Amino acid sequence: MSDLTPHVMRYHSDHQKEPGLITSELLDTIPNIRHGFGTATELVPAALQPVWDQRPDKRQVHGTRAVHIVAPRQHVGDADAFHTETPGIPVSVITADCVPLLLARRDGRHVAAIHAGWRGLYDGIVGHALAQLGPGDWVAAIGPTICAACYEVSAELADSFIERFGTALVPTHRHLDLRALAQRQLEEGGVTAIEHVGGCTYCTRAADGSFLFRSYRRGDRNSQQHAGLFIHHDH
């Protein structure tokens, strides 16, 4: 992963409140927000489970559509970014190498989740979502994602990223840095408080030697590994 700018906080996958629990210290500072990043052994984070049946009915398609969630179990169809100001409704995304982005306004009154794979990042999903969120003092956590060292792509795809985003996003031959691109797009959208959370989905291992996350590149399919957040009813 490329070097982070000074205002971006570093986070390492072994910094956990308890084994298997992946959270953001930055999001923990936001009032009345509950959040978590799923793992191979806890696909739905414990923090989300009390409200999990209220989640939107959605299908992720590696696109750029963002949807405002205003009702429990809202049917939204094809979309890859979700945001809400309604307490008790979780917004979440499924990832297994793509970038899960969790965002919250500092006052705790608006939260968002973005699924950002290479297609979505290439097409600017982060900017699309931030435009819909509107102005505010936002913070973001970039969750467990395949690292650049593990993410080798075709020469054609690497060249297309170099042409659009420059060489920094392809730090070695045919390897994409999805985290760095997600960070760049957040910063371009005005989000400067950013935390990197959880390590690489492909190679990070738990203390017992097992892989900590599900990874599409390792062969996991339909893993249902979720990351999300919600506004607590006490708000």
TORKOL-4160 file (C-alpha; in steps of 0.2 Angstrom, whole numbers, padded with zeros to 4 digits, m for minus):
235
<pt num="1" X="0000" Y="0000" Z="0000"/>
<pt num="2" X="0006" Y="0017" Z="m0004"/>
<pt num="3" X="0012" Y="0029" Z="0009"/>
<pt num="4" X="m0002" Y="0038" Z="0018"/>
<pt num="5" X="m0003" Y="0057" Z="0019"/>
<pt num="6" X="0000" Y="0064" Z="0037"/>
<pt num="7" X="m0018" Y="0068" Z="0041"/>
<pt num="8" X="m0024" Y="0050" Z="0038"/>
<pt num="9" X="m0023" Y="0038" Z="0053"/>
<pt num="10" X="m0015" Y="0021" Z="0051"/>
<pt num="11" X="m0023" Y="0006" Z="0057"/>
<pt num="12" X="m0016" Y="m0012" Z="0058"/>
<pt num="13" X="m0026" Y="m0028" Z="0057"/>
<pt num="14" X="m0020" Y="m0034" Z="0074"/>
<pt num="15" X="m0028" Y="m0019" Z="0083"/>
<pt num="16" X="m0044" Y="m0027" Z="0089"/>
<pt num="17" X="m0055" Y="m0024" Z="0104"/>
<pt num="18" X="m0057" Y="m0043" Z="0105"/>
<pt num="19" X="m0052" Y="m0057" Z="0094"/>
<pt num="20" X="m0061" Y="m0057" Z="0077"/>
<pt num="21" X="m0069" Y="m0040" Z="0080"/>
<pt num="22" X="m0064" Y="m0027" Z="0067"/>
<pt num="23" X="m0069" Y="m0009" Z="0070"/>
<pt num="24" X="m0063" Y="0009" Z="0067"/>
<pt num="25" X="m0056" Y="0020" Z="0081"/>
<pt num="26" X="m0061" Y="0035" Z="0071"/>
<pt num="27" X="m0079" Y="0029" Z="0069"/>
<pt num="28" X="m0079" Y="0025" Z="0088"/>
<pt num="29" X="m0078" Y="0044" Z="0091"/>
<pt num="30" X="m0094" Y="0047" Z="0082"/>
<pt num="31" X="m0109" Y="0049" Z="0094"/>
<pt num="32" X="m0123" Y="0035" Z="0093"/>
<pt num="33" X="m0115" Y="0025" Z="0079"/>
<pt num="34" X="m0113" Y="0007" Z="0079"/>
<pt num="35" X="m0102" Y="m0001" Z="0066"/>
<pt num="36" X="m0091" Y="m0016" Z="0062"/>
<pt num="37" X="m0082" Y="m0025" Z="0048"/>
<pt num="38" X="m0086" Y="m0044" Z="0045"/>
<pt num="39" X="m0073" Y="m0058" Z="0045"/>
<pt num="40" X="m0072" Y="m0076" Z="0039"/>
<pt num="41" X="m0079" Y="m0082" Z="0056"/>
<pt num="42" X="m0091" Y="m0067" Z="0059"/>
<pt num="43" X="m0099" Y="m0063" Z="0042"/>
<pt num="44" X="m0111" Y="m0051" Z="0050"/>
<pt num="45" X="m0102" Y="m0040" Z="0063"/>
<pt num="46" X="m0110" Y="m0042" Z="0080"/>
<pt num="47" X="m0113" Y="m0023" Z="0081"/>
<pt num="48" X="m0126" Y="m0025" Z="0067"/>
<pt num="49" X="m0135" Y="m0041" Z="0072"/>
<pt num="50" X="m0148" Y="m0032" Z="0083"/>
<pt num="51" X="m0155" Y="m0022" Z="0068"/>
<pt num="52" X="m0150" Y="m0034" Z="0054"/>
<pt num="53" X="m0168" Y="m0038" Z="0049"/>
<pt num="54" X="m0170" Y="m0020" Z="0045"/>
<pt num="55" X="m0157" Y="m0019" Z="0032"/>
<pt num="56" X="m0162" Y="m0014" Z="0014"/>
<pt num="57" X="m0166" Y="m0026" Z="0001"/>
<pt num="58" X="m0152" Y="m0023" Z="m0012"/>
<pt num="59" X="m0141" Y="m0031" Z="m0025"/>
<pt num="60" X="m0123" Y="m0025" Z="m0028"/>
<pt num="61" X="m0117" Y="m0024" Z="m0046"/>
<pt num="62" X="m0101" Y="m0015" Z="m0046"/>
<pt num="63" X="m0109" Y="0001" Z="m0052"/>
<pt num="64" X="m0110" Y="0019" Z="m0045"/>
<pt num="65" X="m0128" Y="0021" Z="m0040"/>
<pt num="66" X="m0131" Y="0028" Z="m0022"/>
<pt num="67" X="m0147" Y="0026" Z="m0013"/>
<pt num="68" X="m0155" Y="0036" Z="0001"/>
<pt num="69" X="m0162" Y="0023" Z="0014"/>
<pt num="70" X="m0178" Y="0030" Z="0022"/>
<pt num="71" X="m0187" Y="0015" Z="0028"/>
<pt num="72" X="m0184" Y="m0002" Z="0036"/>
<pt num="73" X="m0181" Y="m0017" Z="0023"/>
<pt num="74" X="m0182" Y="m0004" Z="0009"/>
<pt num="75" X="m0181" Y="m0012" Z="m0009"/>
<pt num="76" X="m0168" Y="m0003" Z="m0018"/>
<pt num="77" X="m0163" Y="m0014" Z="m0032"/>
<pt num="78" X="m0146" Y="m0013" Z="m0040"/>
<pt num="79" X="m0135" Y="m0001" Z="m0030"/>
<pt num="80" X="m0117" Y="0000" Z="m0022"/>
<pt num="81" X="m0119" Y="0014" Z="m0010"/>
<pt num="82" X="m0131" Y="0017" Z="0003"/>
<pt num="83" X="m0134" Y="0031" Z="0016"/>
<pt num="84" X="m0147" Y="0035" Z="0029"/>
<pt num="85" X="m0152" Y="0047" Z="0043"/>
<pt num="86" X="m0165" Y="0036" Z="0050"/>
<pt num="87" X="m0160" Y="0027" Z="0067"/>
<pt num="88" X="m0161" Y="0009" Z="0068"/>
<pt num="89" X="m0158" Y="0005" Z="0049"/>
<pt num="90" X="m0141" Y="m0003" Z="0045"/>
<pt num="91" X="m0132" Y="0002" Z="0029"/>
<pt num="92" X="m0120" Y="m0011" Z="0024"/>
<pt num="93" X="m0110" Y="m0019" Z="0009"/>
<pt num="94" X="m0103" Y="m0036" Z="0005"/>
<pt num="95" X="m0085" Y="m0037" Z="0000"/>
<pt num="96" X="m0072" Y="m0051" Z="m0002"/>
<pt num="97" X="m0057" Y="m0041" Z="m0009"/>
<pt num="98" X="m0066" Y="m0025" Z="m0014"/>
<pt num="99" X="m0065" Y="m0009" Z="m0003"/>
<pt num="100" X="m0079" Y="m0007" Z="0010"/>
<pt num="101" X="m0080" Y="0011" Z="0015"/>
<pt num="102" X="m0090" Y="0016" Z="0030"/>
<pt num="103" X="m0093" Y="0035" Z="0033"/>
<pt num="104" X="m0102" Y="0045" Z="0046"/>
<pt num="105" X="m0105" Y="0064" Z="0049"/>
<pt num="106" X="m0096" Y="0070" Z="0065"/>
<pt num="107" X="m0113" Y="0074" Z="0073"/>
<pt num="108" X="m0119" Y="0056" Z="0071"/>
<pt num="109" X="m0134" Y="0060" Z="0061"/>
<pt num="110" X="m0130" Y="0053" Z="0044"/>
<pt num="111" X="m0120" Y="0037" Z="0039"/>
<pt num="112" X="m0116" Y="0029" Z="0023"/>
<pt num="113" X="m0108" Y="0012" Z="0016"/>
<pt num="114" X="m0100" Y="0011" Z="m0001"/>
<pt num="115" X="m0095" Y="m0005" Z="m0010"/>
<pt num="116" X="m0080" Y="0000" Z="m0021"/>
<pt num="117" X="m0072" Y="m0013" Z="m0032"/>
<pt num="118" X="m0060" Y="m0009" Z="m0046"/>
<pt num="119" X="m0075" Y="m0005" Z="m0058"/>
<pt num="120" X="m0084" Y="0006" Z="m0046"/>
<pt num="121" X="m0068" Y="0016" Z="m0041"/>
<pt num="122" X="m0063" Y="0017" Z="m0060"/>
<pt num="123" X="m0080" Y="0025" Z="m0063"/>
<pt num="124" X="m0080" Y="0036" Z="m0048"/>
<pt num="125" X="m0092" Y="0029" Z="m0036"/>
<pt num="126" X="m0085" Y="0038" Z="m0021"/>
<pt num="127" X="m0087" Y="0055" Z="m0029"/>
<pt num="128" X="m0105" Y="0050" Z="m0034"/>
<pt num="129" X="m0109" Y="0045" Z="m0017"/>
<pt num="130" X="m0102" Y="0060" Z="m0008"/>
<pt num="131" X="m0111" Y="0071" Z="m0020"/>
<pt num="132" X="m0127" Y="0063" Z="m0014"/>
<pt num="133" X="m0122" Y="0064" Z="0004"/>
<pt num="134" X="m0120" Y="0083" Z="0003"/>
<pt num="135" X="m0110" Y="0095" Z="0013"/>
<pt num="136" X="m0104" Y="0091" Z="0031"/>
<pt num="137" X="m0090" Y="0086" Z="0042"/>
<pt num="138" X="m0088" Y="0068" Z="0036"/>
<pt num="139" X="m0076" Y="0054" Z="0042"/>
<pt num="140" X="m0072" Y="0038" Z="0034"/>
<pt num="141" X="m0065" Y="0021" Z="0037"/>
<pt num="142" X="m0057" Y="0011" Z="0023"/>
<pt num="143" X="m0060" Y="m0007" Z="0028"/>
<pt num="144" X="m0052" Y="m0024" Z="0024"/>
<pt num="145" X="m0046" Y="m0024" Z="0006"/>
<pt num="146" X="m0035" Y="m0034" Z="m0005"/>
<pt num="147" X="m0018" Y="m0026" Z="m0004"/>
<pt num="148" X="m0008" Y="m0020" Z="m0019"/>
<pt num="149" X="0005" Y="m0034" Z="m0017"/>
<pt num="150" X="m0009" Y="m0047" Z="m0019"/>
<pt num="151" X="m0019" Y="m0039" Z="m0032"/>
<pt num="152" X="m0012" Y="m0043" Z="m0049"/>
<pt num="153" X="m0022" Y="m0038" Z="m0064"/>
<pt num="154" X="m0021" Y="m0039" Z="m0083"/>
<pt num="155" X="m0009" Y="m0028" Z="m0092"/>
<pt num="156" X="m0023" Y="m0019" Z="m0101"/>
<pt num="157" X="m0032" Y="m0015" Z="m0084"/>
<pt num="158" X="m0017" Y="m0009" Z="m0076"/>
<pt num="159" X="m0013" Y="0002" Z="m0091"/>
<pt num="160" X="m0031" Y="0009" Z="m0091"/>
<pt num="161" X="m0029" Y="0014" Z="m0072"/>
<pt num="162" X="m0012" Y="0022" Z="m0076"/>
<pt num="163" X="m0020" Y="0032" Z="m0090"/>
<pt num="164" X="m0034" Y="0038" Z="m0079"/>
<pt num="165" X="m0026" Y="0040" Z="m0062"/>
<pt num="166" X="m0007" Y="0040" Z="m0064"/>
<pt num="167" X="0007" Y="0028" Z="m0060"/>
<pt num="168" X="0005" Y="0029" Z="m0041"/>
<pt num="169" X="m0010" Y="0018" Z="m0041"/>
<pt num="170" X="0000" Y="0004" Z="m0050"/>
<pt num="171" X="0015" Y="0004" Z="m0038"/>
<pt num="172" X="0022" Y="m0012" Z="m0046"/>
<pt num="173" X="0019" Y="m0020" Z="m0063"/>
<pt num="174" X="0001" Y="m0025" Z="m0065"/>
<pt num="175" X="m0003" Y="m0023" Z="m0047"/>
<pt num="176" X="m0017" Y="m0011" Z="m0042"/>
<pt num="177" X="m0018" Y="m0001" Z="m0025"/>
<pt num="178" X="m0037" Y="0000" Z="m0022"/>
<pt num="179" X="m0035" Y="0007" Z="m0005"/>
<pt num="180" X="m0025" Y="0021" Z="m0011"/>
<pt num="181" X="m0037" Y="0025" Z="m0025"/>
<pt num="182" X="m0052" Y="0025" Z="m0012"/>
<pt num="183" X="m0042" Y="0037" Z="m0001"/>
<pt num="184" X="m0038" Y="0048" Z="m0016"/>
<pt num="185" X="m0057" Y="0049" Z="m0021"/>
<pt num="186" X="m0062" Y="0053" Z="m0003"/>
<pt num="187" X="m0050" Y="0067" Z="m0001"/>
<pt num="188" X="m0055" Y="0074" Z="m0018"/>
<pt num="189" X="m0073" Y="0074" Z="m0011"/>
<pt num="190" X="m0068" Y="0084" Z="0004"/>
<pt num="191" X="m0066" Y="0070" Z="0017"/>
<pt num="192" X="m0049" Y="0072" Z="0026"/>
<pt num="193" X="m0052" Y="0061" Z="0042"/>
<pt num="194" X="m0048" Y="0044" Z="0035"/>
<pt num="195" X="m0043" Y="0028" Z="0044"/>
<pt num="196" X="m0037" Y="0012" Z="0036"/>
<pt num="197" X="m0044" Y="m0003" Z="0045"/>
<pt num="198" X="m0041" Y="m0022" Z="0045"/>
<pt num="199" X="m0027" Y="m0027" Z="0033"/>
<pt num="200" X="m0028" Y="m0037" Z="0017"/>
<pt num="201" X="m0042" Y="m0049" Z="0013"/>
<pt num="202" X="m0031" Y="m0061" Z="0003"/>
<pt num="203" X="m0016" Y="m0063" Z="0015"/>
<pt num="204" X="m0020" Y="m0058" Z="0033"/>
<pt num="205" X="m0021" Y="m0072" Z="0045"/>
<pt num="206" X="m0028" Y="m0074" Z="0062"/>
<pt num="207" X="m0018" Y="m0079" Z="0077"/>
<pt num="208" X="m0022" Y="m0098" Z="0074"/>
<pt num="209" X="m0015" Y="m0096" Z="0056"/>
<pt num="210" X="m0032" Y="m0097" Z="0047"/>
<pt num="211" X="m0036" Y="m0083" Z="0035"/>
<pt num="212" X="m0045" Y="m0069" Z="0044"/>
<pt num="213" X="m0056" Y="m0063" Z="0029"/>
<pt num="214" X="m0065" Y="m0071" Z="0015"/>
<pt num="215" X="m0057" Y="m0067" Z="m0002"/>
<pt num="216" X="m0064" Y="m0069" Z="m0019"/>
<pt num="217" X="m0046" Y="m0071" Z="m0026"/>
<pt num="218" X="m0043" Y="m0086" Z="m0014"/>
<pt num="219" X="m0059" Y="m0094" Z="m0021"/>
<pt num="220" X="m0072" Y="m0088" Z="m0009"/>
<pt num="221" X="m0089" Y="m0086" Z="m0018"/>
<pt num="222" X="m0105" Y="m0078" Z="m0012"/>
<pt num="223" X="m0096" Y="m0076" Z="0005"/>
<pt num="224" X="m0109" Y="m0063" Z="0012"/>
<pt num="225" X="m0095" Y="m0055" Z="0022"/>
<pt num="226" X="m0103" Y="m0038" Z="0028"/>
<pt num="227" X="m0097" Y="m0021" Z="0034"/>
<pt num="228" X="m0109" Y="m0008" Z="0040"/>
<pt num="229" X="m0115" Y="0004" Z="0052"/>
<pt num="230" X="m0131" Y="0012" Z="0059"/>
<pt num="231" X="m0137" Y="0026" Z="0070"/>
<pt num="232" X="m0143" Y="0020" Z="0087"/>
<pt num="233" X="m0160" Y="0023" Z="0093"/>
<pt num="234" X="m0154" Y="0033" Z="0108"/>
<pt num="235" X="m0148" Y="0047" Z="0096"/>
